[in-house]
Amino acid sequence: MSKKIRITTQPGQLNEGLFGQIFLHIFEVLPYLDSQGIRPAWAISSTLYGAPSDFVVIPGLLEINYNIEAGNHRDVNLLDLRYEQAVILGGDWDYAFRLWSKFFRWPERVRLQADGFPSLTGALGLHYRGTDKNQSQVETNPVTPEDFLALAGDFVATHPDLKTLYVATDENSFLERVRAQHPSLRIVDSGAACHHKDGVVENNLAKGDHALLDCLLLSRCRYLVKCQSALSGFAKILNPQLEAYRVSANKSAWWTNGIPYFPDAYLPKLQSGNVDCQKILDRLLAGDWTDDRRTMEKYGRPFTSKRRKKYTVKMPPRWTLDGLHRRIEKRIDVLARKLGR
């Protein structure tokens, strides 16, 4: 492949989360790009996070961490490149940090905003992901606010040095429950969050920046206790020394062909010496990928990346949202003509 390329997407091709899809899909091709010495231009679009008319989010939500060669670049669609060159990423956090940092950095506006918050040195970061994560048993086991608060309270009780909690959540009532549970601690947050699929285009850039801010601030904590979410999982990539624990199962066998879901799956499961809290954890972590012996033999030890088979289904351009809409419109036209006869 020529080294002078621009990696692109169409606006409707990436219609899931910023971290769990856009950043992850990009991350999966970085080992190939790095091994070939390719430092591409980027034009990654998303109707969930970009602004009309081009909806470009990278560059924008991320800054490119190298100088892009001037001149014309050949466009390569990210999904095509991923089909050919994606790897399985592992739990070597130092490698993940170095690789990501070769290509990207958080935008200065977000870093400056984070610098305006109180110091989080020694703090516990809490990421409670509710909404859609509590609607399905396929990806993980739903975590109720009561379960999470019990586990957070137990963690605080066993770490008496804690003075500050940083709370990131998409359940805005959850923050007040944390304040009520820990009145003696300093509680820091970044404000109410919008759901990434709220459908309000005017919120797109603000949603992206807010997600980046939460991730960066979580990475500045000493500890992290989290539900399943790639947003807080990326905090471990930004800071490999972050002591991060997950409280919910990662059921990768059901939705990623048995491949652990990076980065979340590689975080250690929270454990507790409190009998009642450990019962909660046993329930929430049931069905985790680490329970499968053969999967653990393949992926249980930290590794940088592994070669993977090509995806069994390559998503052609006609399967984008725009393509789907065009096909529906054609079917409607055909039916209308038949009815008009």
C-alpha positions as CSV (number, residue, x, y, z in Angstrom):
1,M,0.0,0.0,0.0
2,S,1.2,3.5,-0.8
3,K,2.2,5.4,2.3
4,K,0.5,8.6,1.1
5,I,-3.1,7.8,2.0
6,R,-6.0,9.5,3.6
7,I,-8.2,7.2,5.8
8,T,-11.9,8.1,5.4
9,T,-15.4,7.1,6.3
10,Q,-18.8,8.1,5.0
11,P,-20.9,9.9,7.6
12,G,-23.4,7.0,8.1
13,Q,-20.9,4.2,8.3
14,L,-19.9,4.6,12.0
15,N,-23.2,5.0,13.9
16,E,-22.2,3.7,17.3
17,G,-20.1,5.1,20.2
18,L,-17.1,7.4,19.9
19,F,-14.9,5.1,22.0
20,G,-16.5,1.8,21.5
21,Q,-16.6,2.0,17.7
22,I,-14.9,5.0,16.1
23,F,-11.7,5.0,18.3
24,L,-11.7,1.2,18.5
25,H,-11.9,0.6,14.7
26,I,-9.1,3.1,14.3
27,F,-7.0,1.5,17.0
28,E,-7.3,-1.9,15.4
29,V,-5.5,-0.8,12.2
30,L,-2.7,1.3,14.0
31,P,-0.3,-1.7,14.4
32,Y,-0.4,-2.2,10.6
33,L,0.1,1.5,9.9
34,D,2.9,1.7,12.4
35,S,4.6,-1.4,11.0
36,Q,4.6,0.0,7.5
37,G,5.7,3.5,8.6
38,I,2.4,5.0,7.3
39,R,1.4,8.3,8.8
40,P,-1.9,9.0,7.0
41,A,-4.1,12.0,6.6
42,W,-7.6,11.4,8.2
43,A,-11.1,12.3,7.4
44,I,-13.3,10.2,9.7
45,S,-16.9,11.2,9.7
46,S,-19.8,10.5,12.1
47,T,-23.4,11.7,12.0
48,L,-23.5,11.2,15.8
49,Y,-20.5,13.5,16.6
50,G,-19.7,15.6,13.6
51,A,-21.2,18.8,12.3
52,P,-23.0,19.3,8.9
53,S,-22.2,19.2,6.1
54,D,-19.2,16.8,6.1
55,F,-19.6,15.5,9.8
56,V,-15.8,15.1,10.1
57,V,-14.7,14.2,13.6
58,I,-11.0,13.3,13.0
59,P,-9.2,15.6,12.8
60,G,-11.3,17.7,15.3
61,L,-12.2,15.5,18.3
62,L,-8.6,14.2,18.1
63,E,-5.5,16.1,17.1
64,I,-3.0,14.3,14.8
65,N,0.3,13.8,16.6
66,Y,2.6,14.1,13.6
67,N,3.1,16.2,10.6
68,I,1.0,15.1,7.6
69,E,2.9,15.1,4.3
70,A,1.7,17.8,1.9
71,G,0.1,17.0,-1.4
72,N,-2.6,14.6,-2.7
73,H,-3.4,11.5,-0.8
74,R,-5.3,8.4,-2.0
75,D,-8.5,7.8,-0.1
76,V,-8.8,4.5,1.7
77,N,-12.0,3.7,3.6
78,L,-11.4,2.7,7.2
79,L,-13.8,-0.2,7.0
80,D,-12.0,-1.6,4.0
81,L,-8.6,-1.2,5.7
82,R,-10.0,-2.8,8.9
83,Y,-11.3,-5.8,6.8
84,E,-7.8,-6.4,5.5
85,Q,-5.5,-5.3,8.3
86,A,-7.3,-5.2,11.7
87,V,-5.6,-7.0,14.6
88,I,-6.7,-8.3,18.0
89,L,-5.5,-5.9,20.6
90,G,-4.4,-7.1,24.0
91,G,-3.9,-6.0,27.6
92,D,-0.3,-4.6,27.2
93,W,-1.2,-1.1,28.4
94,D,2.2,0.4,28.0
95,Y,2.2,-0.7,24.4
96,A,-1.3,0.6,23.8
97,F,-0.3,4.0,25.3
98,R,2.8,4.3,23.1
99,L,1.0,3.2,19.9
100,W,-2.0,5.5,20.4
101,S,0.3,8.4,21.3
102,K,2.3,8.0,18.1
103,F,-0.9,8.9,16.1
104,F,-3.2,11.0,18.3
105,R,-3.5,13.3,21.2
106,W,-6.5,14.9,23.0
107,P,-7.3,18.4,21.6
108,E,-5.8,21.3,23.5
109,R,-9.2,22.8,24.3
110,V,-10.2,19.7,26.2
111,R,-6.8,19.4,28.0
112,L,-7.1,23.1,29.1
113,Q,-10.6,22.5,30.3
114,A,-9.5,19.4,32.3
115,D,-6.7,21.5,33.9
116,G,-9.3,23.8,35.3
117,F,-10.7,21.0,37.5
118,P,-9.3,20.3,41.0
119,S,-6.4,17.9,41.3
120,L,-7.4,14.2,41.1
121,T,-4.2,12.8,42.4
122,G,-5.1,10.0,44.8
123,A,-8.8,10.2,43.8
124,L,-11.2,7.4,43.0
125,G,-12.9,7.7,39.6
126,L,-16.4,6.2,39.3
127,H,-18.0,5.5,35.9
128,Y,-21.6,4.4,36.1
129,R,-22.9,3.7,32.7
130,G,-26.7,3.2,32.7
131,T,-29.2,3.9,29.9
132,D,-28.7,1.4,27.0
133,K,-26.1,-0.7,28.9
134,N,-29.0,-1.7,31.3
135,Q,-31.3,-2.8,28.4
136,S,-29.5,-5.9,27.2
137,Q,-28.1,-9.1,28.6
138,V,-26.0,-9.8,25.5
139,E,-23.0,-7.6,26.0
140,T,-22.9,-7.5,29.8
141,N,-25.0,-7.9,32.9
142,P,-27.0,-4.8,33.8
143,V,-25.7,-3.0,36.9
144,T,-28.3,-1.2,39.0
145,P,-27.4,2.1,40.8
146,E,-27.9,0.2,44.1
147,D,-25.4,-2.4,43.1
148,F,-22.8,0.1,42.0
149,L,-23.3,2.3,45.0
150,A,-22.8,-0.7,47.3
151,L,-19.6,-1.6,45.6
152,A,-18.3,2.0,45.5
153,G,-19.1,2.4,49.2
154,D,-17.2,-0.8,50.0
155,F,-14.2,0.4,48.0
156,V,-14.1,3.7,49.8
157,A,-14.4,1.9,53.2
158,T,-11.3,-0.2,52.4
159,H,-9.3,2.9,51.2
160,P,-9.5,5.3,54.1
161,D,-7.0,7.6,52.4
162,L,-9.5,8.6,49.8
163,K,-10.6,12.3,49.9
164,T,-12.0,12.8,46.4
165,L,-14.3,11.0,44.1
166,Y,-14.7,11.9,40.4
167,V,-18.0,10.8,39.1
168,A,-18.8,10.2,35.4
169,T,-22.2,9.0,34.5
170,D,-25.0,9.2,31.9
171,E,-27.6,8.7,34.7
172,N,-27.8,12.3,36.0
173,S,-29.6,11.3,39.2
174,F,-26.8,9.0,40.1
175,L,-24.5,11.8,41.0
176,E,-26.8,13.1,43.8
177,R,-26.9,9.6,45.2
178,V,-23.1,9.5,45.4
179,R,-23.1,12.9,47.2
180,A,-25.6,11.6,49.7
181,Q,-23.7,8.4,50.3
182,H,-20.3,10.2,50.8
183,P,-21.0,13.6,52.4
184,S,-17.5,13.9,53.9
185,L,-15.7,13.5,50.5
186,R,-15.1,16.0,47.8
187,I,-17.3,15.0,44.8
188,V,-16.2,16.3,41.4
189,D,-18.0,15.9,38.1
190,S,-18.2,17.5,34.7
191,G,-21.9,18.2,34.5
192,A,-24.9,16.4,33.0
193,A,-24.2,14.2,30.0
194,C,-26.2,13.9,26.8
195,H,-26.8,10.4,25.3
196,H,-24.7,9.9,22.2
197,K,-27.9,8.9,20.2
198,D,-30.1,11.8,21.3
199,G,-30.6,12.8,17.7
200,V,-29.9,16.5,18.3
201,V,-27.3,17.4,15.7
202,E,-26.6,20.7,17.5
203,N,-25.2,18.7,20.5
204,N,-22.8,16.6,18.4
205,L,-19.5,18.4,19.0
206,A,-20.4,19.1,22.7
207,K,-21.2,15.4,23.2
208,G,-17.8,14.4,21.8
209,D,-15.9,17.0,23.9
210,H,-17.7,16.0,27.1
211,A,-16.9,12.3,26.5
212,L,-13.2,13.2,25.9
213,L,-13.2,15.3,29.1
214,D,-14.6,12.6,31.3
215,C,-12.1,10.1,29.9
216,L,-9.2,12.4,30.5
217,L,-10.3,13.3,34.0
218,L,-10.8,9.6,34.9
219,S,-7.3,8.9,33.7
220,R,-5.9,11.4,36.2
221,C,-7.4,9.5,39.1
222,R,-5.4,6.9,41.1
223,Y,-8.2,4.3,41.1
224,L,-11.1,3.6,38.7
225,V,-14.2,1.5,39.4
226,K,-16.4,1.1,36.3
227,C,-19.3,-0.5,34.5
228,Q,-18.7,-1.8,31.0
229,S,-17.8,1.2,28.8
230,A,-15.0,1.8,26.3
231,L,-15.0,5.5,27.4
232,S,-13.6,4.7,30.8
233,G,-11.6,1.8,29.4
234,F,-9.6,4.3,27.3
235,A,-8.6,6.0,30.6
236,K,-6.3,3.1,31.2
237,I,-4.7,3.7,27.8
238,L,-4.1,7.3,28.6
239,N,-2.6,6.3,31.9
240,P,-1.3,2.8,32.1
241,Q,-0.6,3.2,35.8
242,L,-4.3,3.8,36.6
243,E,-5.5,1.1,39.0
244,A,-8.8,0.2,37.2
245,Y,-11.4,-2.4,38.0
246,R,-14.6,-3.5,36.3
247,V,-17.7,-4.6,38.1
248,S,-19.6,-6.2,35.2
249,A,-19.2,-9.1,32.8
250,N,-17.7,-8.8,29.4
251,K,-19.6,-11.5,27.4
252,S,-17.3,-11.3,24.3
253,A,-18.2,-14.8,23.2
254,W,-21.7,-13.6,22.2
255,W,-21.0,-10.5,20.2
256,T,-17.3,-10.4,19.1
257,N,-16.8,-14.0,17.9
258,G,-15.1,-14.9,21.2
259,I,-12.5,-12.1,21.0
260,P,-12.2,-10.0,24.2
261,Y,-13.6,-6.5,23.8
262,F,-10.7,-4.1,23.9
263,P,-10.0,-2.3,26.2
264,D,-12.6,-3.2,28.8
265,A,-12.2,-7.0,28.7
266,Y,-8.6,-6.9,29.9
267,L,-9.2,-4.8,33.0
268,P,-9.2,-6.9,36.2
269,K,-12.5,-7.8,37.8
270,L,-13.2,-6.0,41.1
271,Q,-13.0,-8.3,44.2
272,S,-14.3,-7.6,47.7
273,G,-13.6,-9.0,51.2
274,N,-17.2,-8.1,52.1
275,V,-19.4,-11.2,51.7
276,D,-22.4,-9.2,50.5
277,C,-20.5,-7.2,48.0
278,Q,-18.7,-10.2,46.7
279,K,-22.1,-11.8,46.1
280,I,-23.1,-8.8,44.0
281,L,-19.9,-9.1,42.0
282,D,-20.4,-12.8,41.5
283,R,-23.8,-12.0,40.0
284,L,-22.7,-9.1,37.9
285,L,-19.6,-10.9,36.6
286,A,-21.4,-14.1,35.7
287,G,-20.7,-15.2,32.1
288,D,-17.5,-13.2,31.8
289,W,-15.1,-14.2,29.0
290,T,-12.5,-15.2,31.6
291,D,-14.8,-18.1,32.6
292,D,-14.0,-19.8,29.3
293,R,-10.9,-21.9,29.5
294,R,-10.1,-22.0,25.8
295,T,-10.6,-18.2,25.4
296,M,-8.3,-17.6,28.4
297,E,-5.6,-19.8,26.8
298,K,-5.7,-17.6,23.7
299,Y,-6.0,-14.2,25.3
300,G,-5.5,-14.5,29.1
301,R,-1.9,-13.2,29.2
302,P,-1.0,-9.6,28.3
303,F,0.0,-9.2,24.7
304,T,0.4,-6.3,22.3
305,S,-1.6,-7.5,19.3
306,K,-2.3,-10.7,17.5
307,R,-3.1,-11.4,13.8
308,R,-6.7,-12.1,13.2
309,K,-8.6,-13.8,10.4
310,K,-10.4,-11.4,8.0
311,Y,-13.9,-10.6,8.9
312,T,-16.3,-13.2,7.5
313,V,-18.6,-10.5,6.2
314,K,-17.2,-7.4,4.5
315,M,-19.6,-4.5,4.7
316,P,-20.0,-3.1,1.2
317,P,-20.8,0.6,0.7
318,R,-24.4,-0.2,-0.1
319,W,-24.8,-1.3,3.5
320,T,-24.2,2.1,4.9
321,L,-27.2,4.0,6.3
322,D,-27.2,6.2,3.2
323,G,-27.2,3.1,0.9
324,L,-30.0,1.5,2.9
325,H,-32.1,4.6,2.6
326,R,-31.6,4.7,-1.2
327,R,-32.6,1.0,-1.5
328,I,-35.8,1.6,0.6
329,E,-36.7,4.6,-1.6
330,K,-36.3,2.4,-4.7
331,R,-38.5,-0.3,-3.3
332,I,-41.1,2.3,-2.4
333,D,-41.0,3.7,-6.0
334,V,-41.4,0.2,-7.4
335,L,-44.4,-0.5,-5.2
336,A,-46.0,2.9,-6.0
337,R,-45.7,2.2,-9.8
338,K,-47.2,-1.2,-9.4
339,L,-50.1,0.2,-7.3
340,G,-50.6,2.9,-9.9
341,R,-51.2,0.4,-12.7
